[in-house]
Amino acid sequence: MQQKIIILDFGSQTTQLIGRRVRELDTFCEIMPYNKFPKDDPSVIGVILSGSPYSVHDKEAFKVDLSQFVGRIPVLGICYGAQFISYANGGKVEAADSREYGRANLEHFDAENPLFHGFVENSQVWMSHGDTITAIPEDYKCIASTANVKFAAYASTKQPVWAVQFHPEVFHSLQGTQLLKNFVVDICGSRQDWSADSFVETTVAELKAQLGDDKVILGLSGGVDSSVAAVLLNKAIGSNLTCIFVDHGMLRKNEFRDVMEDYKCLGLNVIGVDASEKFFNDLAGVTDPEEKRKIIGRDFVEVFNAEAKKQTGAKWLAQGTIYPDRIESLNITGKVIKSHHNVGGLPKEMNLQLCEPLKWLFKDEV
């Protein structure tokens, strides 16, 4: 069974960065909305609570039932996550005299606490918060302080719960990766057996099992994501994969021709469609980026659908959807960061099942 860390997203700008840092520790993680913790999932070995743009006192603040996981598996709260743990357990969180943003140093820390194993004196951390924790709950103890923040980190004395006011996921927290490793590996017990390299072998095997002898259609964009998805599918099902590459007219000069040649060298079965005139006509006069994305997505589906109907017997549509595509298309605040044409389901008339080989990977992992 594959182990995983769950990162509960409270809307922080650095939530995806927390995920990347965990993946760099050869540990699979999944970012989920703050209110979607997967109950009764034995593969979850730890939980990280992210930061948030809100104060715990805001009416709009995202709040979670900590009893779902506290006491069952290790928990690490970061910034808002740390404040919320204190707030929810009887501690105090108050507005700071001024927003603390920037570098700070841990003047005091508990070197015996497993979260700070390997830390050096005055280790630099990065603060970014408007509220501050002024009192921690009973049965908790302070384990780190800076010159301006008494409760820079604290921990439960009875349960596996830790909380840090700073951001270990950012580069400016010089031992942030060490802290996350201490939590993910030493405290949560990760076997560190997941990597992008192992992903290829396991994914090809999973695709073979999922697709069998079924025929698959894949829309190629000419970019990295869909091209990698195509190569993985080609390894799994070979000639049962048909790729459609739509030229929307906005590629670089000669790119459509050059990429088609590259696909040929990769052994892919690709149909090229020049639809640039349609895209140019539909985009004429449009200046809003989000509207442009929607037009491009709509036109791509129309052109692709027309060509896909010519392919008989296909049961699956494959896409190069990656993890950030899904996260950005529906932020946990309910607001879209930006839409992606390959997220949101398939038109009913296509009557195809969806296959997304890369849906758990970040861009650099692809």
VENDATA-V453707 format. One record per pair of residues at least 24 apart in sequence whose ideal C-beta (glycine too) atoms are under 8 Angstrom apart, sorted by sequence separation. I is the first residue (numbers start at 1). GAP is how many residues later the second one is. D is the distance in Angstrom with one decimal. If there is no record, write none. Layout:
i = {I;I}
gap = {GAP;GAP}
d = {D;D}
This chain:
i = {3;4;5;6;7;8;9;10;56;102;103;213;216;217;218;219;220;221;275;3;4;5;7;8;9;44;63;102;162;207;211;215;216;217;218;219;220;221;243;245;247;278;2;4;6;8;22;47;49;54;101;102;207;211;214;215;216;217;218;219;220;243;244;245;247;249;250;35;37;46;47;48;49;51;52;56;100;101;116;125;160;213;215;217;219;241;242;243;244;245;246;247;248;249;34;45;46;47;48;49;50;51;52;56;100;101;115;116;204;208;241;243;245;247;248;249;275;8;34;35;39;44;45;46;47;48;49;50;51;52;100;203;207;208;211;222;242;244;246;247;250;317;18;34;46;48;50;51;99;100;113;207;239;249;273;6;37;49;50;56;99;204;248;249;6;18;37;49;100;133;200;204;234;48;49;96;110;132;222;230;234;317;326;96;109;110;222;234;273;15;49;95;96;109;231;317;319;321;323;14;15;49;57;95;96;108;109;129;227;230;271;316;317;318;319;320;322;323;14;56;94;95;108;116;222;231;315;316;317;318;319;321;322;323;6;12;13;55;93;94;106;107;115;127;230;314;315;316;317;318;320;321;323;324;4;5;8;10;11;12;76;93;106;107;125;127;128;227;316;318;322;323;324;3;4;5;6;7;8;10;11;12;13;55;93;94;106;107;115;126;127;301;322;1;2;4;5;6;7;8;9;10;11;12;92;93;105;125;126;300;322;1;3;5;6;8;10;11;91;92;104;105;113;125;297;305;308;5;7;11;92;104;125;220;297;298;10;91;104;109;126;297;305;308;322;91;104;293;294;296;305;83;91;106;126;293;301;86;90;106;115;125;126;293;83;89;90;100;104;124;125;248;290;293;79;80;86;89;91;100;115;124;125;290;79;83;86;124;126;220;11;82;86;89;123;124;125;248;10;85;123;248;86;246;120;8;119;118;246;246;119;18;118;119;244;117;246;104;116;244;115;118;244;86;117;12;116;12;115;12;86;114;115;103;117;242;10;10;82;82;114;115;242;8;114;10;57;55;56;55;85;51;86;241;51;85;82;219;81;82;83;82;77;75;77;78;79;219;233;74;75;76;77;78;79;73;74;75;76;77;79;71;74;76;79;230;70;71;78;229;78;229;230;70;78;217;229;228;226;227;217;226;225;215;225;217;223;225;215;216;219;215;216;217;218;219;221;214;215;216;217;218;219;214;215;216;217;218;214;216;218;211;76;74;74;74;73;51;233;219;233;232;232;229;229;229;228;225;48;217;46;46;225;228;216;224;46;225;46;224;45;45;46;211;45;210;21;21;207;20;207;18;17;25;14;17;24;203;14;21;25;14;21;25;27;22;27;21;25;25;18;22;199;27;26;25;27;196;26;28;199;25;26;27;26;26;196;23;5;5;5;3;3;3;3;3;2;62;31;31;34;33;19;16;16;15;9;11;11;10;11;9;30;28;23;20;23;19;20;16}
gap = {24;24;24;24;24;24;24;24;24;24;24;24;24;24;24;24;24;24;24;25;25;25;25;25;25;25;25;25;25;25;25;25;25;25;25;25;25;25;25;25;25;25;26;26;26;26;26;26;26;26;26;26;26;26;26;26;26;26;26;26;26;26;26;26;26;26;26;27;27;27;27;27;27;27;27;27;27;27;27;27;27;27;27;27;27;27;27;27;27;27;27;27;27;27;28;28;28;28;28;28;28;28;28;28;28;28;28;28;28;28;28;28;28;28;28;28;28;29;29;29;29;29;29;29;29;29;29;29;29;29;29;29;29;29;29;29;29;29;29;29;29;29;30;30;30;30;30;30;30;30;30;30;30;30;30;31;31;31;31;31;31;31;31;31;32;32;32;32;32;32;32;32;32;33;33;33;33;33;33;33;33;33;33;34;34;34;34;34;34;35;35;35;35;35;35;35;35;35;35;36;36;36;36;36;36;36;36;36;36;36;36;36;36;36;36;36;36;36;37;37;37;37;37;37;37;37;37;37;37;37;37;37;37;37;38;38;38;38;38;38;38;38;38;38;38;38;38;38;38;38;38;38;38;38;39;39;39;39;39;39;39;39;39;39;39;39;39;39;39;39;39;39;39;40;40;40;40;40;40;40;40;40;40;40;40;40;40;40;40;40;40;40;40;41;41;41;41;41;41;41;41;41;41;41;41;41;41;41;41;41;41;42;42;42;42;42;42;42;42;42;42;42;42;42;42;42;42;43;43;43;43;43;43;43;43;43;44;44;44;44;44;44;44;44;44;45;45;45;45;45;45;46;46;46;46;46;46;47;47;47;47;47;47;47;48;48;48;48;48;48;48;48;48;48;49;49;49;49;49;49;49;49;49;49;50;50;50;50;50;50;51;51;51;51;51;51;51;51;52;52;52;52;54;54;55;56;56;57;57;58;59;60;60;60;60;61;61;62;63;63;64;64;64;65;65;66;66;67;67;68;68;68;68;69;69;69;70;71;71;72;72;72;72;73;73;74;74;75;75;76;76;77;77;77;78;78;81;81;82;82;82;83;84;85;85;85;85;85;85;86;86;86;86;86;86;87;87;87;87;87;87;88;88;88;88;88;89;89;89;89;90;90;90;91;91;91;91;92;93;93;94;94;95;96;96;97;97;97;98;98;98;99;99;99;99;99;99;100;100;100;100;100;100;101;101;101;101;101;102;102;102;105;107;109;113;114;115;116;122;123;124;125;126;127;128;129;130;133;135;135;137;138;138;138;139;139;141;141;142;142;143;144;144;144;145;145;147;148;148;149;150;151;152;152;153;153;153;154;155;155;155;156;156;156;157;158;158;159;159;160;162;162;162;163;164;165;165;165;166;166;166;167;167;167;168;169;169;171;179;183;185;186;187;188;190;191;192;270;292;296;298;299;304;308;311;312;318;320;321;322;322;323;330;332;339;342;342;343;344;346}
d = {6.9;4.6;4.2;5.8;4.7;6.1;5.8;4.9;7.1;7.2;7.7;8.0;6.2;8.0;7.3;7.6;6.6;7.8;7.2;6.8;5.9;7.7;7.1;7.5;6.0;7.9;7.5;6.4;7.7;6.6;6.7;4.9;5.1;5.4;4.8;5.6;4.2;7.9;5.5;5.4;6.8;6.8;5.8;5.7;5.9;4.8;7.6;6.2;7.0;7.0;6.5;8.0;6.2;5.5;6.8;7.8;7.3;7.7;7.2;8.0;7.9;6.3;7.4;7.0;6.6;7.6;7.9;7.3;7.2;5.7;7.3;7.8;7.1;5.8;7.5;5.2;4.6;5.1;6.9;7.2;6.7;6.7;7.1;6.6;7.0;7.5;5.5;4.4;5.1;5.0;5.0;4.7;6.2;2.7;4.6;6.3;4.6;4.9;4.9;4.4;6.0;3.7;3.7;5.4;7.4;7.9;6.8;6.8;6.0;4.9;6.4;7.0;7.0;6.4;6.1;7.3;4.5;6.4;7.8;6.2;6.4;6.2;7.6;7.3;7.3;7.8;6.4;7.7;4.6;7.9;5.9;5.7;3.7;7.1;7.4;6.2;6.8;6.5;5.6;5.6;7.2;6.1;6.1;5.0;7.2;6.5;7.1;6.7;7.1;8.0;4.8;6.9;6.6;5.2;6.1;6.5;5.1;7.5;5.9;4.4;4.6;4.9;4.3;5.5;6.8;6.1;6.2;2.8;7.2;6.4;7.0;4.9;7.4;7.2;7.8;7.1;4.2;7.2;6.5;7.7;6.4;6.5;6.6;6.1;6.4;6.9;7.4;5.8;5.6;4.5;6.6;6.5;6.3;4.0;6.2;4.2;7.0;4.5;8.0;7.4;7.5;7.2;7.2;5.7;4.4;6.6;7.6;6.5;7.6;7.7;6.4;5.9;7.3;8.0;7.5;7.9;5.0;6.5;6.5;5.2;6.5;7.8;4.7;7.7;4.6;7.5;6.5;5.0;5.8;4.3;5.5;6.5;6.9;5.6;5.3;4.3;7.9;7.7;5.2;6.5;5.1;6.0;7.0;6.8;5.5;6.5;6.2;7.3;6.9;7.2;5.9;5.1;5.8;6.3;5.4;7.5;6.4;6.7;7.6;3.5;7.9;7.2;7.2;6.0;7.9;5.3;6.1;7.9;4.7;6.9;5.5;5.6;6.5;5.9;6.0;6.5;7.4;7.8;7.1;5.1;7.9;5.8;7.9;7.4;5.6;5.0;6.1;5.9;6.8;5.8;7.5;7.2;6.9;6.8;5.9;7.0;4.9;5.1;4.7;5.2;5.3;6.6;4.8;7.4;7.1;7.1;6.1;3.8;5.0;5.8;6.2;5.3;4.9;7.3;7.4;6.5;3.7;5.3;6.4;4.6;4.3;7.3;6.3;7.5;7.2;6.8;7.0;6.3;6.2;7.0;3.9;7.1;7.4;7.2;7.9;8.0;7.5;5.1;6.9;7.1;5.0;2.9;7.4;7.9;5.9;4.7;6.9;6.9;6.5;6.6;6.2;7.6;4.5;6.3;4.0;5.5;6.4;5.0;4.7;8.0;5.0;7.7;4.8;8.0;5.8;3.7;6.6;6.4;7.5;6.9;4.5;6.6;7.0;7.0;6.8;7.8;7.5;8.0;7.4;7.0;7.9;6.8;7.8;6.7;5.7;5.9;5.5;4.7;7.8;6.6;6.6;6.7;6.1;7.4;6.3;7.9;7.3;7.1;4.8;7.9;4.9;6.9;7.8;5.9;7.1;6.4;5.6;7.4;5.2;6.0;6.8;7.0;5.3;7.7;5.7;7.8;7.9;6.9;7.2;5.1;6.2;7.2;6.6;7.7;5.1;7.9;7.1;7.2;5.3;7.0;7.6;5.9;6.3;6.0;6.5;5.5;5.4;6.8;7.8;7.5;5.5;7.2;7.1;7.7;5.7;7.6;7.6;6.7;6.9;5.2;6.7;7.5;7.1;7.5;8.0;5.0;3.5;7.2;6.8;5.7;7.6;5.4;7.7;6.8;7.3;7.8;7.6;5.1;5.7;4.1;4.7;5.1;3.9;5.9;6.3;7.3;7.5;7.1;7.1;7.2;7.3;5.0;7.6;7.4;6.1;7.7;6.1;8.0;6.4;6.0;6.9;7.0;7.8;5.9;7.2;5.1;4.2;6.9;7.1;7.4;5.8;3.3;3.5;7.5;7.5;4.8;7.4;5.4;5.0;6.5;7.6;4.5;7.5;7.2;7.5;7.9;7.1;7.9;6.2;4.3;5.6;4.0;6.5;4.4;7.4;7.5;7.0;7.2;5.8;5.2;7.9;6.3;5.0;6.9;4.9;5.0;7.4;6.9;7.6;7.9;6.5;5.0;7.8;7.7;4.9;5.4;6.5;6.1;7.7;7.2;6.8;6.5;7.8;5.3;6.3;7.8;7.2;5.7;3.6;5.9;4.5;6.0;7.9;6.9;6.4;7.0;7.7;5.0;7.5;7.9;6.3;4.5;4.7;7.8;6.3;6.8;7.2;5.6;5.5;7.3;6.7;6.3;6.1;5.6;5.3;6.6;7.5;5.3;5.2;6.4;7.9;5.9;6.9;4.3;7.7;6.8;6.0;6.9;3.9;4.2;7.4;6.3;6.7;5.9;5.7;5.3;4.3;7.7;6.0;6.7;7.4;7.9;5.8;6.1;7.8;7.7;6.7;7.1;7.7;6.1;6.1;4.1;7.9;6.3;6.5;8.0;7.9;7.1;5.8;7.3;5.2;4.9;7.7;7.7;6.8;5.8;6.9;7.1;7.8;7.3}
